[in-house]
C-alpha cells in the first residue's frame, strides 16, 4: 500500500524539470534543466552587462563620507538592478501591464535621482533603462520611450552642469543603443509571429491529414461492410435450404473482409490508390448480392493514376449509395473517355435516394468525393435523375499527351 501511495503522489507531483522552471533562476534565464549550456548563456547575456553599474557604485561609495549617503546609494543601485531584471523577465507580454509601467517608471526615477543628485557617472543607468523600454514596450510606445529616456538623460546632466563631452558621452550611447534595441525588439516580435504561424500551419496540416484519413476509412469500410452485411444476410437465409450456395456467400464474405483489411493497411501506410477495374468488379459483386441488376460500360482506356483514382472512388461511392439508399432493381455504371475529359456516371431506377434527401445532406462519402474532384478541377453532379432514380456523375479534365 505504501508503494502504491507513493506512486500516486509521484503522479500528482510535477516533474523536477517543471519545478525548476518555476524557480527564480528558471524565470531569469527562461530556460529549462537539460538545455544546452549555450542556451542558458545566451539568456543571461543581457544580465552580464549589469556589472558596469559597479563602476559608478564604487566611485560613489569611496567618495561619500556620510554613512547614510552610502547606504542610500547602495540601496538605490540594488533596487535598480532588481527592477531591471524583473522588467526583463516580463518582456514577453503582448502589451505593457501596470507592473511593467511601474518598473520602467522606477528605473527612470532612480536614474534621474542618482545622476542629478549624486554624480554624472550614474548616467550609465539611462542605457539600461532605455534597453528595458525598448524590450518591454511595443511599437510605437517603445520609440517614444527611447526619446523620453534620452531627453531625461540630457536634462539630468545639464542640471548638474556636466560638460558637453560628458553629456555627449552618455546621451549618444543611450540613443544609439535604444535605437538598436528597437530593431532587435522588432525582429524578435516578427520571429515570434513566424513561430506562431508555423505552429498554426503544422496544426492545420495535422487536422487536414486526420480529415483525409477519416474520409478514406469511411469510403473504404463503408462499401466493404455493406457488402459483408448483404452477403451475411443472404447466407443466413440460404443456410438451411441451400447450404452450398450459402457456403459460397460465406466464402465471398471472407474475401471481402480480407480485402477490406488489406485496404485499411494500405491506407494507413499512405500508399493505397484504388483502380477502376477493381472497383467495377467490386461494385458488380456488391450490386448482385443486393439483388440489383448491374450494367457496366468500360472503354479499354488507360488513365493517369490520379484521374483513375477519382473515377474509382466515384464507382465505389455510387454503388454504395445505390445499395444502401436507392431501393433500385437496376443500376448502370458508365465510364467515358473523350478528348480532354474523362468521367463516370452511376444511375439507378430507384425512387431517387429519398432518405438522403430527407436527411438534408449528401453524406460524408459524397463530401469526400467532392473534395477529390475539386483537387483535379473537375465537376460532380448528384441528385434525382430526370427519368427517375438517382444519378451520380463525375467529369475531370484529362491533360493532353
Secondary structure by P-SEA (a helix, b strand, c coil): caaaaaaaaaaacccaaaaaaacaaaaaacccccccaaaaaaaaccccccccaaaaaaaaaaacccaaaaaaaaaaaaaaaaaaaaaaaacccccccaaaaaaaaaaaaaaaaaaaccccccaaaaaaaaaaaaaaccaaaaaaaaaaaaaaaaaaaaaacccaaaaaacaaaaaaaaaaaaaaaaaaaaaaaaaaaaaaaaaaaaaaaaaaaaaaaaaaaaaaaaaaaaaaaaaaaaccccaaaaaaaaaaaaaaaaaaaaaaaaaaaccbbbbaaaaaaaaaaaaaaacbbbbbbbccccccaaaaaaaaaaaaaaaaaaaccccccbbbbbbbbcccccbbbbbbccccaaaaaaaccccaaaaaaaaaaaaacccccccccccccbbbbbbbbbccc
